[in-house]
Amino acid sequence: MGRHLKITISGVFIVGLFSGCQTTKPEGEPANSPAHQARLQAILAEDPGDFYIGRRYHVERTRYWGYLRRPRNGWQTAKLVIMNESRKPVPDSPLGRSDGETGPVQPDHNFEYRIYGHYSGKDAYDPNSNMVLPEFILEDYELIDSEPGWLFDPREIHPSRRLQPGPEGSERETAP
């Protein structure tokens, strides 16, 4: 065997040997950061109730509303939903405008709400994102915070034209 072939085989063997290794997350990784720990403590201190915590997640030309989670449950449990506005329009919807009101609808991307309502048990299709998502029937909402900060990770940025990946292990569905 040639010298180069032996080096190549040795290199492949070493890479294969270490490729299955996994380490625990060090203190410097985001999941263990002070920001994540503070967020977790704030979520655990939330008042329980028969409502959801909703975070508006707007991506141009899509029809989903954003993420919903139960109080005291982290965002990794949140579901991306399509809102049914038959009972109440969502905050930034043209359906909720009074007669004669004109101008652009004020976007509420990343606003956090207390959301009242229930899942219909049906799925709805958003053709622009090619996603099938749970339908939520909105009954009422209250603004909690218009600047709540990051959703899944402190380093996230919001591309307004595409869906950003959620956290590992989240129940969020993404388009193929």
QUIJOTA-V764259 format. One record per backbone hydrogen bond with DSSP energy under -0.5 kcal/mol. CO is the residue of the C=O (numbers start at 0). NH is the residue of the N-H. If there is no record, write none. Layout:
BEGIN
CO_NH / CO_NH
END
This chain:
BEGIN
1_5 / 2_6 / 3_7 / 4_8 / 5_9 / 6_10 / 7_11 / 8_12 / 9_13 / 10_14 / 11_15 / 12_16 / 13_17 / 14_18 / 17_20 / 25_28 / 28_31 / 29_32 / 32_36 / 33_37 / 34_38 / 35_39 / 36_40 / 37_41 / 38_42 / 39_43 / 40_44 / 42_45 / 48_50 / 50_70 / 51_53 / 51_114 / 52_68 / 53_55 / 53_112 / 54_66 / 55_109 / 58_61 / 64_56 / 65_80 / 66_54 / 67_78 / 68_52 / 69_72 / 73_76 / 74_77 / 75_170 / 78_67 / 79_133 / 80_64 / 80_65 / 81_135 / 82_84 / 83_137 / 89_92 / 92_95 / 93_96 / 97_100 / 104_106 / 107_110 / 109_147 / 110_55 / 111_143 / 111_144 / 112_53 / 112_114 / 113_141 / 114_51 / 115_138 / 115_139 / 117_136 / 121_134 / 123_132 / 124_126 / 125_128 / 125_129 / 125_130 / 130_125 / 130_132 / 132_123 / 133_81 / 134_119 / 134_120 / 135_83 / 135_137 / 136_117 / 139_115 / 141_113 / 144_111 / 152_155 / 156_158 / 157_159 / 158_161 / 159_59 / 166_169
END
